[in-house]
Amino acid sequence: MVWVGGFGIDDAYHDTEWGVPRHDDRTLFEFLILEGAQAGLSWEMILRKREAYRKAFGQFDPKRVAKFDANKIESLMGNEGSCGTG
């Protein structure tokens, strides 16, 4: 299916992930992070930064993220690859 400009990365996300029922915590946490980052930005931008988000958020492991200390959070705040800019 080609939709909204047919960028390829958007198509693959739409056709294989969006709207597909998921039940594991890691995938749900990943989608939560990506959805939050997408607010006001294009899906193409967020999907292109997905690997940077994966690295920044401990492979989307909510238990690892819950253990991030102030130093880790501060380093993420300055990381353009994981904050939706750049």
Buried (B, 14 or more C-beta within 10 A) or exposed (E): EEEEEEBEBBBEBBEEBEEEEEEEEBEEBBBEBBEEBBEEEEBBBBBEBBEBBBEBBBEBBBEEBEEBEEEBEEEBEEBEBBBBEE
